[in-house]
Amino acid sequence: MPWPPALPTLKEPLLGSEKPGRGAPGRACKLSLTLGLTLCCAWPSLRVAHPATPLHEDLDAPQPAAPPLFHIDASSPFDAGLQHGRLARSRIAGWFGTAEMRKVFAFTQSANGSAALARLREDNAREFPAYAEELDGIAEGSGFSSDWIWSANLLNELGSLMGAQGFQAPPEHCSDVYAVAPRGFAQGFSHGHNDDWSAAAKPFWYLTSYTYRNASAVGFRACAGVTYPATLVGWAPTWNPSGMYATQNSMVPRASRAGGLACAFVQRRAVCASSSLEEMVRALTVPGWSDGASMNIVDLRGRRMANVELWEDSSSVFEITDAIGNYTHFNEYKHLTLEGGGSIDDPRVFARDPRQDQADTMAPPRSVADVKAVLSDSKIFRPDATLMTLVLDGSTGQLDVWSATPSSLSSPVFSWNLLTFFD
């Protein structure tokens, strides 16, 4: 059977508004990588620095407790899942009991939802058999049904197919900021990410660090990252022993497939198994995606950063170079377009999302402090949506993690050096 197989495309209901979209800044150019990929880049645009919106100043508010970090040393994919399910059982139960997850489960019981879940399971179990085995282990360890565990790992795809009746409004997702020092990567570079979802998820997320005794079973030896309950590492911010780090922005394309490869699984294979920017880009830009995503990549050892936009069989790579200096991403397609040049998403969806406009009024970020200032701005950090903030200093490898507090105004709950995290 040829891959990707022919899949039905479902059109989503559009949300109202009338603001035109925004493309990548500056004049676009195209370079050719040795991989044969198309690399989109732009000259830096001039910006006028205006005073930023005041940061959140609730300094006396109690600091959220640090989420747990689960260490899993597994003999097999099923064993990894079994341990995961047992360790996180109470958090999985809490997440599955929320109204938004119940809505997802209800959708998978409908005629269209049941068919989509079955097709997504079939396609991804065939492409990622070890990951399917690991999900079986999570189901066994947590005591929840296999369908529910799969649904948790297919939230992007199922949410898109649910359309306007999905679990939350599309813009309520993540923010990413890239910064390169004035004298280039040699002087310093950094990346920051606000991971946004709904307030319902705040009590239940955690972190997981995996070591597999049989690396050939999953394609990598170790991987770690932020974990939404019952999901595989790779969907949310993730890093590996080779100094590769990535975050994801959920996207809202006008259409998506009721089948095909799921972002959580493609991303896991790409992030956990890669040792360079080129390798991760190659692994991400495979055809056959069900939906789309924006991936933010940092190669600590190679001292490079890039944003990769994906949708179904299309992809575009935008590398942040010394000349560009900074970049931001807020869930809207900026450099990947339809074949005829049209927008993949509906710009009207973002009419009431102030994040990109606000970031554009601020001084271009060039340092870790600048990245934290952008992510802490009151129009970008959202107390009702921001679950965590992660800021990575590329020069040192230090990753700081905050739990639901602005990074410029509070202390991180975790600080690690990613270059030695797995030692």
Secondary structure, DSSP 4 states (H G I P E B T S, - for coil): --SSPP--EEEPPPPP--------SS-EEEEE-TTS-EEEEEPPPP----PPPPBP--TTSPPPPPPPEEEEEESSHHHHHHHHHHHTHHHHHHHHTSHHHHHHHHHTTSHHHHHHHHHHHHHHHHH-HHHHHHHHHHHHHHT--HHHHHHHHTHHHHHHHHGGGSSS-TTSS-EEEEEE-TT-TTT-EEEEEEEE--GGGTTT-EEEEEEESSGGGTT-SEEEEEE-TTPPTTSSSEE-TTSEEEEEEE--BSEEESSSB-HHHHHHHHHHH-SSHHHHHHHHT-S-BSSEEEEEEEETTTTEEEEEEEETTEEEEEEE-TTT-EEEE-SS-SS---TTS--SB-GGGGTT--HHHHHHHSPPP-SHHHHHHHHHBTTTS-TTTEEEEEEEETTTTEEEEEESS-TTTS--SEEEETTTTT-
